[in-house]
Amino acid sequence: MRRLAAWLPLYLFLGLIVFLLGSRLGLVRHAFRAAVERTRGGTLSPEGRPAPLDSGEVALGRLLFFDPILSANKERACASCHIPTRGFSDGRVRAMAVDRSDLPRNAPGLTNVSDQLAFFWDGRAVSLEDQIDGPVHADREMGGLKGRQIEERLDSIEEYRALFRDVYGDRSPRYADAKHAIAAFERTLRADASTADRWRRGEIAHEAMPADARRGFDLFAGKAQCSRCHFLPLTTSVVPGAFASQEFTVLGIPADSSGHALDSDPGRYAVTKDPADRGAFKAPSLRNIARSAPYMHNGVFRSLDQVVRFYNQGGGQGLGLDVPNQAPEVRPLHLTTADERALVRFLETLSDDPTTVEAPPRVPSGLPVGGTY
């Protein structure tokens, strides 16, 4: 009875969600997962700092992140699509599938991923642990291994057996524990020592921030309206204040660089089935954004200059595309060429100095670190 009483508020909340959403089952399932994740603790602070993590768990997660043992062909690792020197993206227009073909979307960067409340471009995962299931179990991404198959592989490697015991106790490796370890490592992928960060905190003199970058910040927070989707200080679409919700925005992204057709990806609509969400996507963190080109969910823009110009023109509608549900704040900005350059200069100052997470020299499986392609 005590357990039932403890869970009663959650059940009542979910009942209300079901009542309000009716037959939109995709959104009901998403709300359920989000509510369950909230009961497990862990909140986003204004600075996006993750809770203190056990160093052994982080070390194990780092090994698993770079170890191709989780892929069916033992040739792809998490690090294959999330490369440290590229802001933990991969530099490709669209991520590479296990058969070397293109996946439907660009690989998002993982820098400051702990600042997010929803994962994937469409926000279908509500935790980093939940997100890990996506590529691991997808046939085209890492080959589609099931949790039991992964556990058998890890249990067959003496070094992994010892590492899992050290972190999680006297039991054989579990897939759920592997997900927690990888997520713990990913939460350490922080970038908060950029020129812009140190300027904001008063750690460097006002004059040490280049004048054009300072002007770019004024535009970012003002006329260019960037901060209406990339909220400060996190520069994500997590709404400030309680940091309890994440927004998704319809921009009218073109299908290719010609700008003659609207991209057909349904975006957030695939999760919610709400027509207003068709073509809506999450605004990513702008930390280390200068290193994670190309941009947008389909990698359509190769440079920050192109991204800024797209917004300045007024998004998809500004290109002449039919986007009836485009967000009202996405409209022509009337920025000058000098304004555009200043805004790009500010975005470049959001990248840290050229230091990065180092790959381990070896992984317990003995496979090539980071995979072979």
C-alpha positions in Angstrom: 0.0 0.0 0.0 2.8 2.4 0.8 4.3 1.8 -2.7 0.9 2.5 -4.3 0.5 5.7 -2.3 3.9 6.9 -3.3 3.1 6.4 -7.0 -0.5 7.7 -6.8 0.5 11.3 -7.8 2.2 10.0 -10.9 -0.8 7.8 -11.8 -3.1 10.7 -11.4 -0.9 12.9 -13.5 -0.8 10.3 -16.3 -4.5 9.9 -16.1 -4.9 13.6 -16.7 -2.5 13.5 -19.6 -4.5 10.6 -21.2 -7.7 12.5 -20.7 -6.4 15.7 -22.3 -4.6 14.0 -25.2 -7.3 11.5 -26.0 -6.3 9.1 -28.8 -2.9 10.7 -29.6 -1.1 7.7 -28.2 2.4 8.7 -29.4 2.3 11.8 -27.2 0.8 9.8 -24.3 3.7 7.4 -24.4 6.2 10.2 -24.6 4.5 11.9 -21.6 4.6 8.7 -19.7 8.3 8.2 -20.2 9.0 11.8 -19.3 7.0 11.5 -16.1 8.8 8.3 -15.1 12.2 9.8 -15.8 11.3 12.8 -13.5 10.6 10.4 -10.6 14.1 9.0 -10.9 15.5 12.3 -9.7 18.0 14.6 -11.4 17.1 18.2 -12.4 18.8 20.6 -14.7 20.4 23.5 -12.9 20.7 26.9 -14.5 24.3 26.2 -15.3 23.5 22.8 -16.7 25.8 21.0 -14.3 25.2 17.3 -14.0 25.0 15.7 -10.5 28.3 14.4 -9.2 29.0 11.1 -10.9 31.1 8.1 -9.7 34.4 8.3 -11.4 34.4 4.5 -12.0 31.1 4.7 -13.8 32.3 7.5 -16.0 35.5 5.6 -16.8 33.5 2.5 -17.7 31.2 4.7 -19.9 34.1 6.2 -21.7 35.4 2.7 -22.6 32.0 1.6 -23.8 31.5 4.9 -25.8 34.7 4.2 -27.8 34.3 0.3 -28.0 32.7 -1.2 -31.1 31.5 -4.1 -29.0 28.0 -2.7 -28.9 27.5 -2.9 -32.7 26.5 -6.1 -34.5 29.5 -6.1 -36.8 31.9 -4.9 -34.1 33.0 -2.1 -36.4 30.9 0.9 -35.2 31.1 2.7 -31.8 29.2 5.6 -30.3 32.4 7.6 -31.1 32.0 6.7 -34.8 29.3 9.3 -35.2 30.2 11.5 -32.2 33.8 12.5 -32.8 35.5 14.6 -30.0 37.3 16.9 -32.3 34.0 17.7 -34.2 32.0 18.8 -31.2 31.0 15.1 -30.8 29.2 15.2 -34.2 30.7 13.6 -37.3 31.1 16.3 -39.9 28.8 14.6 -42.4 25.6 16.0 -43.9 23.8 12.9 -42.7 25.1 10.3 -40.3 26.5 7.1 -41.7 24.5 3.9 -41.4 26.1 0.5 -40.6 26.0 -0.4 -44.3 27.8 2.9 -45.1 24.7 4.5 -46.6 23.2 7.8 -45.3 20.8 7.8 -42.4 17.9 10.3 -42.6 19.4 12.9 -40.2 22.5 14.7 -39.2 24.4 13.4 -36.2 23.8 16.0 -33.4 26.7 17.1 -31.3 27.0 15.9 -27.7 28.7 19.0 -26.2 26.8 20.0 -23.1 24.2 17.3 -23.8 23.4 17.3 -20.1 21.7 20.7 -20.7 19.0 19.0 -22.7 15.7 17.6 -21.5 14.8 15.7 -24.7 17.0 13.9 -27.2 17.2 13.2 -30.9 16.2 16.1 -33.2 12.5 15.3 -32.6 12.8 14.8 -28.8 11.5 11.3 -28.8 13.8 10.3 -26.0 13.5 11.8 -22.5 16.8 10.8 -21.0 20.3 10.0 -22.2 19.8 6.4 -21.2 16.6 6.3 -23.3 18.5 7.9 -26.2 21.1 5.2 -26.2 18.5 2.5 -27.0 17.9 4.3 -30.3 21.2 3.7 -32.2 22.1 0.5 -30.4 18.8 -1.3 -31.3 18.4 0.2 -34.7 19.3 -2.2 -37.5 20.7 0.6 -39.8 22.7 2.4 -37.1 24.6 -0.1 -35.0 23.1 -3.3 -36.3 20.2 -3.9 -33.9 21.7 -6.0 -31.1 19.2 -6.8 -28.3 20.1 -6.1 -24.7 20.7 -9.8 -23.9 23.1 -10.1 -26.8 25.1 -7.2 -25.5 25.2 -8.6 -22.0 26.5 -11.9 -23.4 29.3 -10.1 -25.3 30.3 -8.1 -22.3 30.1 -11.1 -19.9 32.5 -12.9 -22.3 35.3 -10.3 -21.6 37.0 -10.7 -18.3 38.1 -7.1 -18.1 34.5 -5.9 -18.6 33.2 -8.4 -16.0 35.7 -6.9 -13.4 34.8 -3.3 -14.3 31.1 -3.8 -14.1 31.5 -5.6 -10.7 33.6 -2.7 -9.4 30.9 -0.2 -10.3 27.6 -2.0 -10.0 28.3 -4.8 -7.5 28.8 -8.6 -7.7 26.7 -9.4 -10.8 27.3 -10.0 -14.4 27.2 -7.1 -16.8 23.7 -5.7 -17.5 22.7 -3.7 -20.6 20.9 -1.3 -18.3 24.1 -0.7 -16.4 26.0 -0.2 -19.7 23.5 2.5 -20.7 23.9 4.3 -17.3 27.7 4.2 -17.6 27.6 5.7 -21.2 25.2 8.4 -20.1 27.4 9.2 -17.1 30.3 9.7 -19.4 28.2 11.8 -21.8 27.2 14.1 -18.9 30.8 15.0 -18.4 31.1 16.4 -22.0 31.0 20.0 -20.8 32.2 23.1 -22.5 32.0 26.2 -20.4 35.4 27.9 -20.7 34.9 29.6 -24.1 35.7 33.3 -24.6 32.0 34.1 -24.3 31.6 32.2 -21.1 34.7 33.8 -19.4 33.5 37.2 -20.6 30.0 36.6 -19.2 31.4 35.5 -15.8 33.7 38.5 -15.7 36.9 36.4 -15.8 38.3 38.4 -18.7 38.2 42.1 -19.3 35.4 43.6 -21.4 38.0 44.7 -24.0 39.3 41.1 -24.3 36.1 40.1 -26.0 36.5 41.2 -29.6 34.3 44.2 -30.5 32.6 42.5 -33.3 31.8 39.5 -31.0 30.3 41.9 -28.4 28.2 43.4 -31.1 27.2 39.9 -32.2 26.1 39.1 -28.6 23.9 42.3 -28.6 22.3 41.1 -31.9 21.9 37.5 -30.5 20.0 38.8 -27.5 18.2 41.5 -29.4 17.5 42.3 -33.0 18.5 38.8 -34.4 16.2 37.1 -31.8 18.5 34.1 -31.5 17.9 33.9 -27.8 14.1 33.3 -28.4 15.0 29.7 -29.3 18.5 29.3 -27.9 17.8 30.5 -24.4 20.6 32.0 -22.4 22.7 31.0 -20.5 22.5 27.5 -21.8 22.0 28.4 -25.5 19.5 25.5 -25.8 15.8 25.3 -26.3 15.3 24.4 -22.6 13.1 27.2 -21.2 14.8 29.2 -18.4 13.4 29.6 -15.0 12.5 26.2 -13.8 14.3 24.6 -16.7 11.5 22.1 -16.9 10.4 22.1 -20.6 12.0 22.0 -24.0 10.7 23.8 -27.0 10.5 22.6 -30.6 10.4 25.1 -33.5 9.2 25.1 -37.1 11.8 26.9 -39.2 10.9 25.8 -42.7 14.2 24.0 -43.4 14.8 23.5 -47.1 15.5 20.0 -48.5 18.8 21.1 -50.1 21.0 24.1 -50.6 19.0 25.3 -53.6 16.2 26.2 -51.2 13.5 25.3 -53.8 11.7 22.7 -51.8 10.7 22.1 -48.1 12.4 19.2 -46.3 9.9 16.4 -45.9 11.0 15.2 -42.5 8.0 15.3 -40.2 10.1 16.2 -37.1 8.3 16.4 -33.8 5.0 15.4 -35.5 6.3 11.8 -35.6 6.2 11.9 -31.8 3.1 14.0 -31.0 1.0 13.5 -34.1 0.0 17.2 -33.6 -0.2 18.9 -37.1 1.3 22.0 -35.5 4.5 20.1 -34.8 5.0 19.0 -38.4 8.6 20.1 -39.3 9.4 21.2 -35.7 12.8 20.3 -34.4 14.8 20.9 -31.2 17.2 23.8 -31.1 20.6 22.3 -30.2 23.1 23.7 -27.8 25.4 26.3 -29.4 28.4 25.3 -27.4 31.3 24.3 -29.7 28.9 25.1 -32.6 31.8 26.2 -34.8 33.2 22.6 -34.7 30.0 20.7 -35.5 29.2 21.7 -39.1 27.1 21.0 -41.1 24.0 22.3 -39.5 20.3 21.6 -39.1 18.6 18.2 -38.8 19.4 17.4 -42.5 22.9 19.1 -42.6 21.7 21.4 -45.3 23.9 24.4 -44.2 27.7 23.9 -44.5 28.6 27.1 -42.5 27.4 29.4 -39.8 27.3 32.2 -42.4 24.6 30.2 -44.3 22.7 29.5 -41.1 22.6 33.2 -40.1 21.6 34.2 -43.7 18.7 31.7 -43.6 17.4 33.2 -40.4 17.9 36.7 -41.7 15.9 36.0 -44.8 13.0 34.8 -42.6 13.4 31.0 -42.6 11.5 28.8 -45.1 8.9 31.4 -45.8 11.6 33.9 -46.6 12.8 31.5 -49.3 9.4 31.5 -50.8 8.5 28.0 -49.4 5.0 27.1 -48.2 5.3 26.7 -44.4 1.9 27.6 -42.9 2.9 26.6 -39.4 6.3 28.4 -39.4 7.0 29.9 -35.9 5.9 33.5 -35.9 9.3 34.7 -34.4 11.0 33.3 -37.5 10.7 36.3 -39.9 12.9 38.6 -41.9 15.4 40.2 -39.5 16.8 43.0 -41.8 20.3 42.5 -40.6 23.1 44.1 -42.6 26.0 42.1 -43.9 28.1 43.5 -41.1 25.5 42.4 -38.6 25.6 38.9 -40.0 29.4 38.8 -39.7 29.2 40.0 -36.1 26.7 37.4 -35.2 28.8 34.6 -36.6 31.8 36.0 -34.8 29.9 35.8 -31.5 28.8 32.2 -32.2 32.5 31.3 -32.8 33.4 32.6 -29.3 31.1 30.0 -27.8 33.7 27.3 -28.6 36.3 26.3 -26.0 40.0 26.4 -26.6 41.1 23.5 -28.9 41.1 20.8 -26.2 39.1 17.7 -26.4 38.2 14.4 -24.7 40.9 11.9 -25.5 40.0 8.4 -26.7 41.3 5.6 -24.5 44.5 4.0 -25.8 42.7 0.6 -25.9 39.3 -0.9 -25.1 38.6 -4.2 -23.2 37.3 -5.9 -26.3 40.6 -5.5 -28.1 38.7 -4.0 -31.1 39.9 -0.8 -32.8 39.2 2.2 -30.6 36.3 4.2 -32.0 35.5 1.6 -34.7 36.9 1.2 -38.1 34.5 3.6 -40.0 
